């Protein structure tokens, strides 16, 4: 009779620990599969386990099943049916980073910092971001109802919103009446933003100063943030990213191809300026290249990548954080403006709309009606009109403050 001796390799402490952890997970999955009140397949249990794992890492990491992965690809293509807002998980609530200018969410009066309490009649408590996005997306001309909690409002606000195709004009420029200042609005950092900004600025025969408006800009492509900063910053670091993997530690520097290195510059920011917007504002501030005016930015300074796990599934995983030239982080902190200015109108200006007005929705409906009536009369002129009047400046105290700062900057 033969005896068989099984010889197992001696495991290092780390290997033993890993094996114990895997066994723990296997036992938990097996217990749920056997005893849970509702019958679940092994695949369903594993999907739930991955979802829970990713949501507990940070607000931006997520497991993308086939439907969510498809949704991401649609969004990346730049056109989809929805309401036009960017959201994030902040302080435990699904929070609007910024409404995209000109979209249904913007037109009904959604604001940066609004917390979404319900989507239609479903509570968002414990709802992950991707589920929230998929519930708000839908075919154009269909409706979605959002219940919103807003700071300084005594009770939740309800918005009935009609979805539309979301196509964003990410860059446009205007002259400011009675000045040689360029007002450049960047609503998002999609493809070729920096080139479009440069093309718009080339149209100005005389340029005494630039106001770069990044308010309610939720971010986008990192390379566009770097290239836009490079239009104004001649030397030095623009931004760096650092993670656990050495290859992800990258420093982005100015290239010296800087057509507007000496033009006085003011950047407008608010709580809806996030990610790529914060990189541009922070780089300009740290390099002492311009003045930041407005409100503190959102505070999203982490880097996500999409890592396919299967042909139809993927992980969106945070792999690094952004750091500004001074070494400070954006994450959860944001960029503090050099000149803090709350939104509103210039004091003592007559018959002008204040963003703090109590009956916001009713007022916006009235304003929209006036806009629509004017639009029908002056439809041809609207497209060619490229000047911001002094009256319009008085309607936006942050813009007025930016112009004042630019005048001081020019004198210095």
ZIVENRA-V155612 format. One record per helix or strand. SS is the DSSP state (hx for helix, st for strand). FROM is the first residue (numbers start at 1). LEN is the number of residues. If there is no record, write none. Layout:
ss & from & len
SS & FROM & LEN
SS & FROM & LEN
This chain:
ss & from & len
hx & 13 & 23
hx & 42 & 14
st & 62 & 3
hx & 66 & 12
st & 80 & 3
st & 85 & 6
st & 93 & 7
hx & 104 & 5
st & 115 & 5
st & 122 & 2
hx & 129 & 8
st & 143 & 7
st & 157 & 6
st & 164 & 3
st & 171 & 6
st & 181 & 6
st & 189 & 1
hx & 193 & 10
st & 209 & 5
st & 220 & 1
hx & 222 & 9
st & 237 & 7
hx & 246 & 3
st & 250 & 4
st & 265 & 5
hx & 276 & 11
st & 291 & 4
st & 302 & 7
st & 314 & 11
st & 329 & 1
st & 339 & 2
hx & 360 & 18
hx & 379 & 6
st & 387 & 2
hx & 390 & 5
hx & 397 & 15
